Amino acid sequence: MTNAYDAQQSRGLLPAWGYLLGIGVVAYGIVPLLASDYVYDAILAPFLALSLAAVGLNLLTGYAGQVSLGSAAFMAVGAFAAYNFNLRIDGLPFILSVLFAGLTAAGFGVVFGLPSLRLKGFYLALSTLAAQFFVEWALTKFDWFSNYNSSGVIDAPPIVIFGVPFSGPSGRYYFALTVVLLLSAFAARLVNTQTGRNFIAVRDNETAARIIGVPVFKTKLLAAAVSSFIIGIAGILWAFAYLRTVEPHGFNLDRSFEILFIIIIGGLATLRGAFLGAALIVVLPLVLSRIGTLLLGGYFNSGVLDMSQRILIGALIIVFLIVEPDGLAALWIRARNRFFGALTSRRPAREVTA
Amino acid sequence: MSAFAYAGSLAAADDRNTQVTSDAGALLAPAFDAQKARTVLSLRGLTLSFGGIKAVSDIDLDVFPGEIRAIIGPNGAGKSSLINLISGLYRPQRGTIAIDGQVFSAVPASRAAKLGIARTYQNLALFKGLTVFENIVTGRSSTVRSTFIEQVLGVGRSPAEERDSRERADTVITALHLEAIRERPVGTLPYGLQKRVELARALVAQPKLLLLDEPMAGMTSAEKQDMAQFVLSARDDFNATIILIEHDIGVVMGISDRIAVLDYGRKIADGSPEDVRNDQRVIDAYLGVAHEDDAGAPAQ
């Protein structure tokens, strides 16, 4: 994995604040000029929620090396916790509901992260499945969580931060965007601290890390907590800003796999990969549907779309694992270096020999 | 001193409370006797077996401050097992390990760094996803006190710690001539350089006791010469006491102060390079038939 090297290289082309400024200008300034309600609701909202979930999972799986198949469970914990904090504590500001919900998800993450102290690889992945099934079961079984709603599907409350309502497709977009940028900046900082280096140390060689004095257990549980916190808040975005309903089945095992696929296709242990992978997963069915209808007309119904999408994603994962294990993020960097190499012949020479 | 009496007196003792202060001394030197007070490492009756095989059998060993202490012997003699015992990866069945006067029945691996122990591995154990610099900085992990929140926000204890770690890492990088590859991911480096990075990662913690498990294995002779210089520098410039396992007898004879020879888990000789070179049991077990001055050619 060449993520650390790539990070160094990307620092060489533009300072970090340059990237942030660019992303901010595009996301807050240019996107709203171009986006329709359809783009907000069908593309940007799920993209932001899934990106954030993938950032969270990447901290745990990509950086700290703990495979998890329970991401959707932590999203569900976040969404339902936010709903219940908001419902049951009168006058609690929405932003605090979000924060407490993230902390609740983090607590669940630590509990279900405990097996990682003993288990590795496949066995750990199986134990995270327990989180997935337990949470789905508990939320369906106990009506209290959905406030005894007869259908079990509850409408998400409106998003109001410091008295400012974030309503309508663009309002929800601004809310989700701000949350995603803040938490991604947090994650980006974290992976460049000693704690972030400890994540990778534990992943790459647990024994050597322990002898060096890395607190291995603490590091694993911290990775689980921070990861679940972020994924929990991604769950709030998924329910409140995208679906606008809170229901257990929005967070089933398929969703967990989807997030895992995003970080595999996007690139393990890169935050950029989480966004690239999420973009691909969200846009792929839309593109596929257009192309399919164009080529096959009426034969390309929703069932065919669903199946062809699964086939394509499965094939993509196999191709990426074999050809480019570092994912879209590595392709991105290679393409960019080639592009800049064509523009300025001096820079890449330094990078190659560095 | 009787190894058994010594071990017995410690059998029920807790890891920490076995430090005994000498009434006579003005200094609060931990001491069972005058001899032990001066050792960085003191092994008594150390025994480790896997199933029926005794990997390490009743080993006594003293290492004094500032020594380069070589341990040699044929493959399977128990050299690496001994280092794994000292660094806490294995638990001995019998015997004691005293580190700087603190006596353990088994060294807790997670406290090894805090006890001043650092090590390298026979088969590299680097963090492949990190750069050379990041690997070396991570060698300072045991000194980090700041929480992850302080680190992310860059407040509290974190900035000073991070600055200190980075400066120390760069000092070691300069000393081991790693500047040119500072930002390279270690996984992309040739074997000899990875060995050197591993030494740097161990040195940056400023260990009292540095355990080197075949630091020159698989190297070219030029690389071995460099590595020998770095080992000497680890002692002279970084004040580490060194235990060195190495098969290249020429290098071992050249840089070691004292050499212990293991065979089938037992110590068969211990002394200066000259003593060991002329010891008949060592020649039989390891060095091979003594031709004239053939110390450079160990039996395989």
Contacts between the chains, C-beta under 8 A, distances in Angstrom:
chain1	res1	chain2	res2	distance
A	1	B	128	7.1
A	1	B	129	4.6
A	1	B	185	7.6
A	1	B	187	7.5
A	2	B	185	5.5
A	2	B	187	8.0
A	2	B	188	7.7
A	3	B	129	6.5
A	4	B	129	6.3
A	4	B	130	5.5
A	4	B	131	4.9
A	4	B	134	6.0
A	4	B	185	5.8
A	5	B	131	6.4
A	5	B	183	6.9
A	5	B	184	6.8
A	5	B	185	4.6
A	5	B	188	7.8
A	8	B	131	6.8
A	8	B	183	5.0
A	186	B	152	6.1
A	189	B	152	4.6
A	189	B	153	7.9
A	190	B	148	6.6
A	190	B	151	7.6
A	190	B	152	5.2
A	193	B	148	6.7
A	193	B	151	3.7
A	193	B	152	6.1
A	193	B	158	7.5
A	193	B	162	7.6
A	194	B	137	7.2
A	194	B	138	7.3
A	194	B	140	7.8
A	194	B	141	6.7
A	194	B	144	5.3
A	194	B	146	8.0
A	194	B	151	6.1
A	194	B	161	7.7
A	194	B	162	7.0
A	194	B	165	7.2
A	195	B	148	4.1
A	195	B	151	5.5
A	195	B	152	7.9
A	197	B	127	7.9
A	197	B	130	6.2
A	197	B	134	5.4
A	197	B	137	6.7
A	197	B	138	5.0
A	198	B	138	7.0
A	198	B	141	6.3
A	200	B	127	5.8
A	200	B	129	4.7
A	200	B	130	5.5
A	200	B	134	7.8
A	201	B	127	4.7
A	201	B	130	7.1
A	201	B	138	5.2
A	201	B	141	7.5
A	203	B	129	6.9
A	204	B	126	7.5
A	204	B	127	4.1
A	204	B	128	5.2
A	204	B	129	5.4
A	204	B	130	7.4
A	205	B	125	4.8
A	205	B	126	7.1
A	205	B	127	5.9
A	207	B	89	6.8
A	207	B	109	7.9
A	207	B	125	6.7
A	208	B	121	7.0
A	208	B	125	3.8
A	208	B	126	7.4
A	208	B	127	7.3
A	209	B	127	7.5
A	209	B	138	7.8
A	209	B	141	7.7
A	210	B	109	5.3
A	210	B	110	5.5
A	211	B	87	5.6
A	211	B	88	7.1
A	211	B	89	7.4
A	211	B	109	5.9
A	211	B	112	5.2
A	211	B	113	6.7
A	211	B	117	7.8
A	211	B	118	7.8
A	211	B	119	6.3
A	212	B	113	5.7
A	212	B	118	7.5
A	212	B	138	6.5
A	212	B	139	5.8
A	212	B	141	5.3
A	212	B	142	6.7
A	212	B	201	7.2
A	212	B	205	7.2
A	213	B	110	7.6
A	213	B	112	7.4
A	213	B	113	3.1
A	213	B	114	6.4
A	213	B	141	4.7
A	213	B	142	2.5
A	213	B	143	7.7
A	213	B	205	7.3
A	214	B	138	7.1
A	214	B	141	4.5
A	214	B	142	7.9
A	215	B	110	7.4
A	215	B	141	7.9
A	216	B	110	7.2
A	222	B	148	6.3
A	226	B	148	7.5
A	269	B	129	6.3
A	354	B	183	6.1
A	354	B	184	7.4
